[in-house]
């Protein structure tokens, strides 16, 4: 139980006993640093029902708590705030309860509860993953892990955009310019090879447009009449008609990409439980449109197209079926959502990790599913996130100016290596140990830098800044974890005993208060779909630990009981750092 949960019924009893008034809510806040106290009750709301001044009211409630609640040691009142000091015994009891709990903060899912499906990544199969995908993957994976830790069963999924004109562009360019080269013959990852041909298509397309415009065509005419775009459109029609040669080429090149993606996902440390492919889902939803027409949810225009009017909800009219009977993306997303619940009947909600340029799309999608009568539609959430920028500017896939995810991870590892070598202290490491450490630091820096920012905010990513060993960075937190491991290795005595009653140092108490917040932070991060809450909590925990480390001796403490407690406390902080970072997909090194 949290302090607020312990104190609320006692304060309700106090008000009832002192003033014969029943209240059903007590407001707490963190005690300000300049005042003594571990938790603060806000007095002002009570003044509406209790005729008193705030100082007198606070003193009466404070005295009642000291006399009747074992956990309350003393109090002070400042204006309308009752600052409550909690006993050392309470914190020591809390610590002894959690110190051996390997799952502290984590809630075991109830088999009866509905599961949550989290969608992320969802790339196109015409190019490798880039920096934007990195943020998407890290957010989606971390949110899935946090929701799981909060007590829900989770399925991680993605829908792969494996069809359409953009896919045909890479296929056609490979046919024209590839000379039969393969990932094996070139030594390139398959996704990079295919991405090169997407860029090659764009270059040829621009060249043809320029030629046609020099012959007197307008830019719009040139774009439509370019021979290579007409060939790509013809290839798409053949794909939709099931042409054997086109389908065979499509399968071959897509597999190259999937093999490449698998390597990137493994290196990034993300995984999936199930996959959906647009080539299998693009026809889904058409039957739902007919049901919606019968119910009067959709309406058919004279040209045969089908729409939904959402103007009463502050949106607009949205097409769900073209006049020629073909589906649009919205129709496909409606059908895919329904199919997922059919495939996984225990799913009761979904999280879509998609950039904020799609905010409107998901408002419409969720509203349509609600109107169609699906009860789980109320549990749909768009994990909307901002773009990732670089000092050099915006990325463009077709022009080949994206920051490749593999290259970025390699750069992060190299940057970590340079900084670690400059700092020294790695003389005793083997080459393999050094390589693993550089990778752990580099990826930790990348992931933490991205995840510590609220998902809604845009990020300007600075690789050098992210690998700084000071400040709110992944390496700073990893270094503290490694420092604690060093303390544990040097502790040449048995520190497994239960801690006897001791008087807590102010810094020890602050650290215990920070640890106590961990379960609540996981729940808040899950409810808000925000790894940033967990990342910044971990930074605060580490800062509190370093303040404790500087203020009190640990292995140098003469009192054995205190020394045992401080090593135990250090170990629990390290365990909590590791647990929190695991939810962010970040590893921690035992030595740095």
RODO-2510 file (C-alpha; in nm, 4 decimals, decimal comma):
residues 592
     n   res          X          Y          Z
     1     x     0,0000     0,0000     0,0000
     2     x     0,1158     0,3529    -0,0765
     3     x     0,1390     0,6234     0,1878
     4     x    -0,1677     0,7978     0,0482
     5     x    -0,3641     0,4710     0,0691
     6     x    -0,2535     0,4215     0,4310
     7     x    -0,3229     0,7797     0,5386
     8     x    -0,6519     0,8482     0,3573
     9     x    -0,8800     0,6319     0,5805
    10     x    -0,7001     0,7610     0,8938
    11     x    -0,7572     1,1225     0,7901
    12     x    -1,1213     1,0451     0,7098
    13     x    -1,1553     0,8991     1,0630
    14     x    -0,9811     1,2032     1,2100
    15     x    -1,2231     1,4486     1,0456
    16     x    -1,5185     1,2353     1,1512
    17     x    -1,3941     1,2081     1,5109
    18     x    -1,2915     1,5741     1,5421
    19     x    -1,5703     1,7479     1,3516
    20     x    -1,8393     1,4827     1,3019
    21     x    -1,8120     1,5323     0,9251
    22     x    -1,7722     1,2512     0,6695
    23     x    -1,5400     1,3169     0,3755
    24     x    -1,4725     1,0879     0,0803
    25     x    -1,1574     1,2406    -0,0661
    26     x    -0,8199     1,3558     0,0642
    27     x    -0,5756     1,5508    -0,1506
    28     x    -0,2011     1,4838    -0,1192
    29     x     0,1077     1,6237    -0,2828
    30     x     0,4836     1,5837    -0,2529
    31     x     0,6311     1,7810     0,0383
    32     x     0,8309     2,0796    -0,0823
    33     x     1,2064     2,0431    -0,0333
    34     x     1,2355     2,3376     0,2072
    35     x     0,9982     2,1778     0,4609
    36     x     1,0339     1,8651     0,6711
    37     x     0,7950     1,5925     0,5651
    38     x     0,7466     1,2859     0,3466
    39     x     0,3964     1,3564     0,2183
    40     x     0,1743     1,6624     0,2384
    41     x    -0,2003     1,6815     0,2877
    42     x    -0,3660     1,9834     0,1260
    43     x    -0,5940     2,1426     0,3866
    44     x    -0,7795     2,3975     0,1740
    45     x    -1,0482     2,1655     0,0247
    46     x    -1,1629     2,0767     0,3807
    47     x    -1,2337     2,4404     0,4645
    48     x    -1,5470     2,4166     0,2489
    49     x    -1,7023     2,1727     0,5004
    50     x    -1,5136     2,2428     0,8268
    51     x    -1,5471     2,5855     0,9892
    52     x    -1,1874     2,6534     1,0932
    53     x    -0,8713     2,8263     0,9803
    54     x    -0,6167     2,6144     0,7902
    55     x    -0,3407     2,6176     1,0569
    56     x    -0,5775     2,5160     1,3376
    57     x    -0,7355     2,2474     1,1203
    58     x    -0,3956     2,1119     1,0161
    59     x    -0,2712     2,0962     1,3765
    60     x    -0,5802     1,9077     1,4958
    61     x    -0,5543     1,6478     1,2185
    62     x    -0,1768     1,6212     1,2653
    63     x    -0,2083     1,5546     1,6405
    64     x    -0,4749     1,2919     1,5762
    65     x    -0,2468     1,1135     1,3264
    66     x     0,0528     1,1134     1,5632
    67     x    -0,1627     0,9631     1,8408
    68     x    -0,3467     0,7067     1,6280
    69     x    -0,1340     0,6118     1,3254
    70     x     0,1869     0,4141     1,3885
    71     x     0,3447     0,5266     1,0630
    72     x     0,3236     0,8995     1,1506
    73     x     0,6168     1,0288     1,3582
    74     x     0,5477     1,4044     1,3629
    75     x     0,4129     1,6877     1,1499
    76     x     0,4282     2,0574     1,0775
    77     x     0,1722     2,2938     0,9277
    78     x     0,2607     2,5632     0,6756
    79     x    -0,0388     2,7777     0,5763
    80     x    -0,2900     2,5315     0,4294
    81     x    -0,0526     2,2354     0,4072
    82     x    -0,0045     1,9551     0,6596
    83     x     0,3471     1,8154     0,6148
    84     x     0,3569     1,4626     0,7567
    85     x     0,6808     1,2957     0,8696
    86     x     0,6709     0,9171     0,8381
    87     x     0,8568     0,6936     1,0819
    88     x     1,1820     0,5170     0,9943
    89     x     1,0142     0,1904     1,0942
    90     x     0,7627     0,2273     0,8122
    91     x     1,0373     0,2674     0,5509
    92     x     1,2452    -0,0172     0,6932
    93     x     0,9424    -0,2487     0,6912
    94     x     0,8702    -0,1459     0,3310
    95     x     1,2309    -0,2155     0,2338
    96     x     1,2417    -0,5565     0,3998
    97     x     0,9237    -0,6493     0,2101
    98     x     1,0630    -0,5570    -0,1328
    99     x     1,4373    -0,6188    -0,1153
   100     x     1,4143    -0,9843    -0,2273
   101     x     1,1176    -0,9302    -0,4588
   102     x     1,2578    -0,9819    -0,8092
   103     x     0,9286    -0,8617    -0,9581
   104     x     0,8918    -0,5498    -0,7433
   105     x     0,6651    -0,3041    -0,9250
   106     x     0,5438    -0,5627    -1,1774
   107     x     0,1873    -0,6975    -1,1710
   108     x     0,1108    -1,0523    -1,2851
   109     x    -0,1634    -1,0487    -1,5529
   110     x    -0,5032    -1,1836    -1,4548
   111     x    -0,5969    -1,4609    -1,7031
   112     x    -0,9549    -1,3334    -1,6943
   113     x    -0,8599    -0,9829    -1,8124
   114     x    -0,8681    -0,8793    -2,1761
   115     x    -0,5400    -0,8524    -2,3650
   116     x    -0,4007    -0,5455    -2,5420
   117     x    -0,2565    -0,5597    -2,8939
   118     x     0,0203    -0,3079    -2,9619
   119     x     0,1036    -0,2306    -3,3249
   120     x     0,4359    -0,0744    -3,4171
   121     x     0,7002    -0,0620    -3,6913
   122     x     0,4679    -0,1338    -3,9885
   123     x     0,7241    -0,0518    -4,2597
   124     x     0,7059    -0,0511    -4,6392
   125     x     0,8945    -0,3305    -4,8143
   126     x     1,0680    -0,0947    -5,0580
   127     x     1,3391     0,0452    -4,8302
   128     x     1,5345    -0,0216    -4,5104
   129     x     1,4235     0,1028    -4,1697
   130     x     1,5327     0,4577    -4,0877
   131     x     1,5559     0,6924    -3,7893
   132     x     1,1790     0,7546    -3,7915
   133     x     1,1201     0,3791    -3,7706
   134     x     1,3653     0,3633    -3,4813
   135     x     1,1504     0,5968    -3,2708
   136     x     0,8381     0,4063    -3,3730
   137     x     0,9875     0,0681    -3,2807
   138     x     1,1358     0,1846    -2,9527
   139     x     0,8095     0,3498    -2,8462
   140     x     0,5882     0,0585    -2,9483
   141     x     0,8098    -0,2067    -2,7935
   142     x     0,8530    -0,0145    -2,4678
   143     x     0,4819     0,0665    -2,4334
   144     x     0,4015    -0,3022    -2,4905
   145     x     0,6497    -0,4057    -2,2196
   146     x     0,5199    -0,1408    -1,9771
   147     x     0,1548    -0,2419    -2,0315
   148     x     0,2598    -0,6038    -1,9716
   149     x     0,4372    -0,5031    -1,6492
   150     x     0,1257    -0,3151    -1,5371
   151     x    -0,0706    -0,6417    -1,5355
   152     x    -0,2084    -0,6979    -1,8863
   153     x    -0,1492    -0,9681    -2,1421
   154     x     0,0028    -0,8097    -2,4533
   155     x     0,0392    -0,9067    -2,8189
   156     x     0,2990    -0,7182    -3,0236
   157     x     0,2122    -0,6896    -3,3895
   158     x     0,2780    -0,4962    -3,7064
   159     x     0,1114    -0,4598    -4,0439
   160     x     0,3646    -0,4707    -4,3246
   161     x     0,2911    -0,2484    -4,6232
   162     x     0,3977    -0,5001    -4,8850
   163     x     0,1859    -0,3928    -5,1846
   164     x     0,1160    -0,0831    -5,3918
   165     x     0,2825     0,1409    -5,6448
   166     x     0,5847     0,2154    -5,4204
   167     x     0,6682    -0,1558    -5,4043
   168     x     0,6359    -0,1852    -5,7824
   169     x     0,8788     0,1044    -5,8282
   170     x     1,1594    -0,0901    -5,6577
   171     x     1,0670    -0,4072    -5,8457
   172     x     1,0655    -0,2358    -6,1845
   173     x     1,3943    -0,0530    -6,1207
   174     x     1,5593    -0,3840    -6,0234
   175     x     1,4284    -0,5428    -6,3444
   176     x     1,5662    -0,2554    -6,5509
   177     x     1,8951    -0,1799    -6,3807
   178     x     1,9731    -0,4716    -6,1488
   179     x     2,1476    -0,7133    -6,3843
   180     x     2,0198    -0,9961    -6,1629
   181     x     2,2131    -0,8882    -5,8535
   182     x     2,1049    -1,0316    -5,5170
   183     x     2,1913    -0,9751    -5,1508
   184     x     2,4222    -1,2781    -5,1753
   185     x     2,6032    -1,1557    -5,4858
   186     x     2,6510    -0,8026    -5,3530
   187     x     2,7028    -0,8785    -4,9831
   188     x     2,4333    -0,6233    -4,9011
   189     x     2,1399    -0,6624    -4,6642
   190     x     1,8291    -0,7274    -4,8708
   191     x     1,6362    -0,4258    -4,7454
   192     x     1,9245    -0,1968    -4,8448
   193     x     1,9529    -0,3527    -5,1880
   194     x     1,5808    -0,3048    -5,2567
   195     x     1,5953     0,0485    -5,1148
   196     x     1,8704     0,1365    -5,3605
   197     x     1,6352     0,0525    -5,6475
   198     x     1,3603     0,2689    -5,4982
   199     x     1,6083     0,5577    -5,5158
   200     x     1,7156     0,4492    -5,8673
   201     x     1,3529     0,4597    -5,9828
   202     x     1,3122     0,8146    -5,8531
   203     x     1,6259     0,9318    -6,0317
   204     x     1,5109     0,7847    -6,3621
   205     x     1,1590     0,9221    -6,3107
   206     x     1,2932     1,2750    -6,2543
   207     x     1,5180     1,2469    -6,5600
   208     x     1,2209     1,1469    -6,7787
   209     x     1,0068     1,4277    -6,6384
   210     x     1,2792     1,6795    -6,7204
   211     x     1,3059     1,5385    -7,0754
   212     x     0,9306     1,5562    -7,1338
   213     x     0,9135     1,9120    -6,9988
   214     x     1,1955     2,0126    -7,2361
   215     x     0,9702     1,8823    -7,5159
   216     x     0,6895     2,1195    -7,4145
   217     x     0,4888     1,9142    -7,1648
   218     x     0,3692     2,0723    -6,8405
   219     x     0,5069     1,9269    -6,5183
   220     x     0,1751     1,7539    -6,4406
   221     x     0,1594     1,6065    -6,7917
   222     x     0,5226     1,4915    -6,7694
   223     x     0,4644     1,3215    -6,4342
   224     x     0,1673     1,1303    -6,5759
   225     x     0,3259     1,0424    -6,9123
   226     x     0,6719     0,9376    -6,7942
   227     x     0,7364     0,5899    -6,9425
   228     x     0,8749     0,4486    -6,6187
   229     x     0,5735     0,5527    -6,4079
   230     x     0,3403     0,4045    -6,6713
   231     x     0,5370     0,0782    -6,6529
   232     x     0,5134     0,0775    -6,2721
   233     x     0,1358     0,1293    -6,2920
   234     x     0,1117    -0,1540    -6,5428
   235     x     0,3106    -0,3789    -6,3064
   236     x     0,0696    -0,2966    -6,0222
   237     x    -0,2272    -0,3954    -6,2386
   238     x    -0,0541    -0,7232    -6,3213
   239     x     0,0115    -0,7850    -5,9513
   240     x    -0,3555    -0,7258    -5,8706
   241     x    -0,4500    -0,9631    -6,1538
   242     x    -0,2204    -1,2323    -6,0097
   243     x     0,0379    -1,2378    -6,2926
   244     x     0,2719    -1,5285    -6,2065
   245     x     0,5982    -1,3561    -6,3045
   246     x     0,5161    -1,0346    -6,1194
   247     x     0,4021    -1,2264    -5,8105
   248     x     0,7219    -1,4354    -5,8149
   249     x     0,9410    -1,1227    -5,8360
   250     x     0,7346    -0,9561    -5,5616
   251     x     0,7771    -1,2544    -5,3291
   252     x     1,1499    -1,2781    -5,3981
   253     x     1,2272    -0,9099    -5,3365
   254     x     0,9962    -0,8891    -5,0337
   255     x     1,1786    -1,1840    -4,8774
   256     x     1,5082    -1,0021    -4,9250
   257     x     1,3591    -0,7134    -4,7309
   258     x     1,2135    -0,9340    -4,4538
   259     x     1,5516    -1,0989    -4,4024
   260     x     1,7099    -0,7542    -4,3741
   261     x     1,4423    -0,6279    -4,1355
   262     x     1,4924    -0,9333    -3,9109
   263     x     1,8579    -0,8409    -3,8607
   264     x     1,7705    -0,4785    -3,7799
   265     x     1,4981    -0,5802    -3,5329
   266     x     1,7350    -0,8213    -3,3588
   267     x     2,0077    -0,5568    -3,3300
   268     x     1,7560    -0,2995    -3,2075
   269     x     1,6222    -0,5477    -2,9509
   270     x     1,2546    -0,5489    -3,0513
   271     x     1,0288    -0,8409    -3,1344
   272     x     0,6758    -0,9290    -3,2473
   273     x     0,4212    -1,1976    -3,1656
   274     x     0,2298    -1,1830    -3,4931
   275     x     0,2423    -1,0196    -3,8352
   276     x    -0,0225    -0,8835    -4,0712
   277     x     0,0451    -0,8110    -4,4383
   278     x    -0,1345    -0,5509    -4,6424
   279     x    -0,1444    -0,7929    -4,9354
   280     x    -0,3714    -1,0106    -4,7181
   281     x    -0,5724    -0,7319    -4,5561
   282     x    -0,6351    -0,4797    -4,8340
   283     x    -0,9646    -0,6447    -4,9281
   284     x    -1,0839    -0,6695    -4,5666
   285     x    -1,3568    -0,4320    -4,4591
   286     x    -1,5593    -0,4335    -4,7823
   287     x    -1,8150    -0,6704    -4,6302
   288     x    -1,8344    -0,4456    -4,3214
   289     x    -1,9293    -0,1555    -4,5485
   290     x    -2,2358    -0,3487    -4,6650
   291     x    -2,3363    -0,4145    -4,3030
   292     x    -2,2885    -0,0450    -4,2292
   293     x    -2,5062     0,0468    -4,5270
   294     x    -2,7864    -0,1760    -4,3987
   295     x    -2,7637    -0,0138    -4,0539
   296     x    -2,7660     0,3352    -4,2027
   297     x    -2,4169     0,4126    -4,0712
   298     x    -2,2808     0,4558    -4,4259
   299     x    -2,4501     0,6211    -4,7234
   300     x    -2,4141     0,5599    -5,0961
   301     x    -2,3698     0,8508    -5,3375
   302     x    -2,5241     0,8509    -5,6884
   303     x    -2,1891     0,7489    -5,8431
   304     x    -2,1840     0,4318    -5,6276
   305     x    -1,9184     0,5485    -5,3807
   306     x    -1,9890     0,4871    -5,0115
   307     x    -1,9305     0,7492    -4,7391
   308     x    -1,9811     0,8141    -4,3693
   309     x    -2,0935     1,1565    -4,2534
   310     x    -1,9136     1,2574    -3,9345
   311     x    -1,9874     1,6303    -3,9501
   312     x    -2,2035     1,6070    -3,6358
   313     x    -1,8923     1,4904    -3,4484
   314     x    -1,6868     1,7847    -3,5770
   315     x    -1,5167     1,5824    -3,8523
   316     x    -1,6091     1,5562    -4,2213
   317     x    -1,7539     1,3122    -4,4720
   318     x    -1,5152     1,0216    -4,5230
   319     x    -1,5125     0,7837    -4,8187
   320     x    -1,4986     0,4107    -4,7346
   321     x    -1,5554     0,2633    -5,0819
   322     x    -1,4749     0,4161    -5,4213
   323     x    -1,7310     0,4304    -5,7007
   324     x    -1,5542     0,1416    -5,8767
   325     x    -1,5982    -0,0729    -5,5640
   326     x    -1,2342    -0,0624    -5,4494
   327     x    -1,1440    -0,0101    -5,0853
   328     x    -0,9496     0,2812    -4,9375
   329     x    -0,7017     0,2674    -4,6480
   330     x    -0,9773     0,3447    -4,3988
   331     x    -1,1797     0,0429    -4,5151
   332     x    -0,8737    -0,1776    -4,4847
   333     x    -0,7985    -0,0532    -4,1310
   334     x    -1,1591    -0,1174    -4,0259
   335     x    -1,1379    -0,4725    -4,1582
   336     x    -0,7944    -0,5380    -4,0085
   337     x    -0,9029    -0,4256    -3,6601
   338     x    -1,2027    -0,6572    -3,6743
   339     x    -0,9893    -0,9434    -3,8075
   340     x    -0,7412    -0,9063    -3,5238
   341     x    -1,0140    -0,9555    -3,2644
   342     x    -1,1336    -1,2614    -3,4574
   343     x    -0,7781    -1,3999    -3,4616
   344     x    -0,7184    -1,3166    -3,0930
   345     x    -1,0575    -1,3307    -2,9160
   346     x    -0,9031    -1,2242    -2,5832
   347     x    -0,8015    -0,8839    -2,7261
   348     x    -1,0042    -0,6049    -2,5693
   349     x    -0,8054    -0,3031    -2,6854
   350     x    -0,5393    -0,1911    -2,9304
   351     x    -0,2580     0,0634    -2,9376
   352     x    -0,1498     0,2000    -3,2766
   353     x     0,2036     0,3436    -3,2779
   354     x     0,1847     0,5808    -3,5743
   355     x     0,3229     0,9315    -3,6358
   356     x     0,1129     1,2375    -3,5564
   357     x     0,0500     1,3119    -3,9248
   358     x    -0,2147     1,0370    -3,8979
   359     x    -0,4013     1,1874    -3,5995
   360     x    -0,7131     1,2616    -3,8046
   361     x    -0,7161     0,9171    -3,9666
   362     x    -0,7309     0,7433    -3,6286
   363     x    -1,0003     0,9747    -3,4924
   364     x    -1,2142     0,8716    -3,7884
   365     x    -1,1230     0,5017    -3,7637
   366     x    -1,2068     0,4764    -3,3936
   367     x    -1,5342     0,6634    -3,4399
   368     x    -1,6435     0,4401    -3,7280
   369     x    -1,5695     0,1236    -3,5264
   370     x    -1,7689     0,2697    -3,2376
   371     x    -2,0635     0,3446    -3,4659
   372     x    -2,0435    -0,0097    -3,6021
   373     x    -2,1112    -0,1277    -3,2470
   374     x    -1,7818    -0,2906    -3,1489
   375     x    -1,7540    -0,2716    -2,7708
   376     x    -1,3711    -0,2894    -2,7781
   377     x    -1,3587     0,0313    -2,9845
   378     x    -1,3613     0,2333    -2,6603
   379     x    -1,0231     0,0789    -2,5783
   380     x    -0,8432     0,1887    -2,8956
   381     x    -0,5550     0,4313    -2,8583
   382     x    -0,3420     0,6137    -3,1127
   383     x     0,0115     0,6399    -2,9731
   384     x     0,0815     0,9555    -3,1704
   385     x     0,4409     1,0713    -3,1798
   386     x     0,6421     1,3574    -3,3253
   387     x     0,9046     1,3425    -3,5966
   388     x     1,2736     1,2876    -3,5322
   389     x     1,4899     1,5583    -3,6858
   390     x     1,8626     1,5787    -3,7330
   391     x     2,0778     1,8919    -3,7389
   392     x     2,1102     1,8330    -4,1158
   393     x     1,7338     1,8567    -4,1757
   394     x     1,4410     1,6410    -4,2893
   395     x     1,4869     1,2939    -4,4329
   396     x     1,3475     1,1801    -4,7721
   397     x     1,3430     0,8097    -4,8585
   398     x     1,3048     0,8376    -5,2339
   399     x     1,6008     1,0752    -5,2554
   400     x     1,8178     0,8477    -5,0433
   401     x     1,8715     1,1097    -4,7715
   402     x     1,7334     0,9070    -4,4811
   403     x     1,9387     0,8072    -4,1796
   404     x     1,9512     0,4318    -4,2082
   405     x     1,8664     0,2500    -3,8812
   406     x     2,1580     0,0067    -3,9147
   407     x     2,4025     0,2879    -3,9878
   408     x     2,2682     0,4857    -3,6915
   409     x     2,3162     0,1929    -3,4518
   410     x     2,6696     0,1412    -3,5840
   411     x     2,7454     0,5121    -3,5397
   412     x     2,6153     0,5029    -3,1829
   413     x     2,8404     0,2071    -3,1012
   414     x     3,1398     0,3823    -3,2592
   415     x     3,0665     0,7036    -3,0678
   416     x     3,0393     0,5063    -2,7426
   417     x     3,3724     0,3385    -2,8207
   418     x     3,5484     0,6710    -2,8756
   419     x     3,4166     0,8238    -2,5534
   420     x     3,4806     0,5087    -2,3473
   421     x     3,8393     0,4852    -2,4777
   422     x     3,8998     0,8517    -2,3954
   423     x     3,7797     0,7871    -2,0395
   424     x     4,0086     0,4841    -2,0069
   425     x     3,9547     0,2110    -1,7406
   426     x     3,9083    -0,0688    -1,9978
   427     x     4,2595    -0,2164    -1,9883
   428     x     4,1456    -0,5473    -1,8362
   429     x     3,8683    -0,6050    -2,0916
   430     x     3,8961    -0,8592    -2,3731
   431     x     3,8179    -0,7463    -2,7271
   432     x     3,4803    -0,9227    -2,7089
   433     x     3,3960    -0,7620    -2,3740
   434     x     3,4837    -0,4204    -2,5134
   435     x     3,2675    -0,4731    -2,8241
   436     x     2,9699    -0,5829    -2,6113
   437     x     3,0170    -0,2855    -2,3797
   438     x     3,0339    -0,0335    -2,6652
   439     x     2,7170    -0,1826    -2,8116
   440     x     2,5378    -0,1732    -2,4749
   441     x     2,6366     0,1892    -2,4150
   442     x     2,5693     0,3042    -2,7723
   443     x     2,2254     0,1456    -2,7999
   444     x     2,1396     0,2483    -2,4446
   445     x     2,2261     0,6075    -2,5330
   446     x     2,0118     0,5991    -2,8469
   447     x     1,7107     0,4382    -2,6823
   448     x     1,7160     0,6515    -2,3698
   449     x     1,7586     0,9768    -2,5640
   450     x     1,4490     0,8963    -2,7689
   451     x     1,2345     0,7448    -2,4932
   452     x     1,2976     1,0113    -2,2278
   453     x     1,1057     1,2617    -2,4437
   454     x     0,7256     1,2723    -2,4284
   455     x     0,6047     1,0815    -2,7385
   456     x     0,4015     1,3786    -2,8620
   457     x     0,7063     1,6038    -2,8817
   458     x     0,9330     1,6362    -3,1823
   459     x     1,2950     1,5311    -3,1244
   460     x     1,6150     1,6856    -3,2533
   461     x     1,8462     1,3880    -3,2253
   462     x     2,2088     1,4591    -3,1391
   463     x     2,4188     1,1365    -3,1234
   464     x     2,7147     1,2991    -2,9434
   465     x     2,4927     1,4524    -2,6775
   466     x     2,3109     1,1242    -2,6180
   467     x     2,6343     0,9389    -2,5283
   468     x     2,7394     1,1931    -2,2657
   469     x     2,8320     1,0205    -1,9391
   470     x     2,6827     1,3050    -1,7351
   471     x     2,3284     1,4405    -1,7144
   472     x     1,9999     1,2841    -1,8158
   473     x     2,1430     1,0185    -2,0488
   474     x     2,1424     0,6413    -2,0812
   475     x     2,5202     0,6065    -2,0206
   476     x     2,4986     0,8131    -1,6998
   477     x     2,2354     0,5737    -1,5628
   478     x     2,4251     0,2680    -1,6879
   479     x     2,7410     0,3967    -1,5178
   480     x     2,5594     0,4239    -1,1840
   481     x     2,4330     0,0677    -1,2236
   482     x     2,7890    -0,0526    -1,2925
   483     x     2,9175     0,1448    -0,9922
   484     x     2,6723    -0,0377    -0,7655
   485     x     2,7812    -0,3733    -0,9093
   486     x     3,1370    -0,2799    -0,8152
   487     x     3,0257    -0,2092    -0,4567
   488     x     2,8512    -0,5474    -0,4395
   489     x     3,1626    -0,7276    -0,5713
   490     x     3,3772    -0,5594    -0,3073
   491     x     3,1360    -0,6401    -0,0218
   492     x     3,3357    -0,9255     0,1372
   493     x     3,0783    -0,9985     0,4081
   494     x     2,7329    -1,1542     0,4297
   495     x     2,4778    -0,8793     0,3628
   496     x     2,1753    -1,1060     0,3245
   497     x     2,0461    -1,0655     0,6805
   498     x     1,7283    -0,8752     0,7606
   499     x     1,8047    -0,5173     0,8583
   500     x     1,7646    -0,4430     1,2274
   501     x     1,6067    -0,1202     1,3492
   502     x     1,8310     0,1729     1,2605
   503     x     1,7930     0,5469     1,2443
   504     x     1,7770     0,6366     0,8782
   505     x     2,0020     0,9002     0,7303
   506     x     1,8092     1,1698     0,5436
   507     x     1,9607     1,0476     0,2127
   508     x     1,8601     0,6873     0,2836
   509     x     1,5050     0,7949     0,3485
   510     x     1,4894     0,9970     0,0279
   511     x     1,6150     0,6969    -0,1663
   512     x     1,3542     0,4683    -0,0089
   513     x     1,0826     0,7206    -0,0944
   514     x     1,2003     0,7165    -0,4553
   515     x     1,1969     0,3347    -0,4665
   516     x     0,8452     0,3325    -0,3232
   517     x     0,7232     0,5258    -0,6280
   518     x     0,8304     0,2569    -0,8797
   519     x     0,5056     0,0515    -0,8934
   520     x     0,2977     0,3675    -0,9324
   521     x     0,5253     0,4979    -1,2082
   522     x     0,4809     0,1741    -1,4073
   523     x     0,1020     0,2054    -1,3780
   524     x     0,1096     0,5742    -1,4798
   525     x     0,3406     0,5034    -1,7734
   526     x     0,1045     0,2267    -1,8896
   527     x    -0,2077     0,4407    -1,8554
   528     x    -0,0440     0,7331    -2,0361
   529     x     0,1377     0,5148    -2,2942
   530     x     0,4520     0,7093    -2,2063
   531     x     0,7943     0,5460    -2,1573
   532     x     0,9184     0,8994    -2,0804
   533     x     0,7612     0,8782    -1,7336
   534     x     0,9614     0,5645    -1,6588
   535     x     1,2832     0,6959    -1,8160
   536     x     1,2783     1,0175    -1,6156
   537     x     1,1819     0,8326    -1,2962
   538     x     1,4955     0,6195    -1,3421
   539     x     1,7074     0,9315    -1,3861
   540     x     1,5611     1,0764    -1,0644
   541     x     1,6334     0,7483    -0,8826
   542     x     1,9940     0,7544    -1,0030
   543     x     2,0401     1,1175    -0,9026
   544     x     1,9025     1,0345    -0,5583
   545     x     2,1378     0,7378    -0,5332
   546     x     2,4420     0,9423    -0,6326
   547     x     2,3490     1,2023    -0,3709
   548     x     2,3268     0,9200    -0,1136
   549     x     2,6598     0,7755    -0,2369
   550     x     2,8330     1,1098    -0,1888
   551     x     2,6785     1,1784     0,1529
   552     x     2,7232     0,8539     0,3478
   553     x     2,9910     0,5834     0,3638
   554     x     2,8837     0,2421     0,2368
   555     x     3,1647    -0,0131     0,2561
   556     x     3,3549     0,2279     0,4807
   557     x     3,0750     0,2381     0,7396
   558     x     3,1943     0,1021     1,0784
   559     x     2,8519    -0,0018     1,2065
   560     x     2,7980    -0,3461     1,0477
   561     x     2,4196    -0,3179     1,0648
   562     x     2,4231     0,0118     0,8757
   563     x     2,6783    -0,1222     0,6281
   564     x     2,4600    -0,4258     0,5553
   565     x     2,1573    -0,2029     0,5034
   566     x     2,3415     0,0332     0,2685
   567     x     2,4699    -0,2504     0,0511
   568     x     2,1196    -0,4004     0,0412
   569     x     1,9745    -0,0616    -0,0453
   570     x     2,2347    -0,0123    -0,3198
   571     x     2,1549    -0,3546    -0,4641
   572     x     1,7796    -0,2815    -0,4685
   573     x     1,8428     0,0466    -0,6480
   574     x     2,0500    -0,1403    -0,9079
   575     x     1,7779    -0,4054    -0,9459
   576     x     1,5196    -0,1309    -0,9983
   577     x     1,7373     0,0447    -1,2566
   578     x     1,7738    -0,2853    -1,4442
   579     x     1,3999    -0,3586    -1,4210
   580     x     1,3054    -0,0117    -1,5401
   581     x     1,5574    -0,0173    -1,8234
   582     x     1,4330    -0,3614    -1,9312
   583     x     1,0930    -0,2011    -1,9913
   584     x     1,2670     0,0569    -2,2103
   585     x     1,4506    -0,2199    -2,3976
   586     x     1,7888    -0,1075    -2,2588
   587     x     2,0593    -0,3378    -2,1234
   588     x     2,2822    -0,2528    -1,8280
   589     x     2,6543    -0,3403    -1,8020
   590     x     2,8019    -0,4977    -1,4887
   591     x     3,1288    -0,3102    -1,5481
   592     x     3,2135     0,0174    -1,7200
***
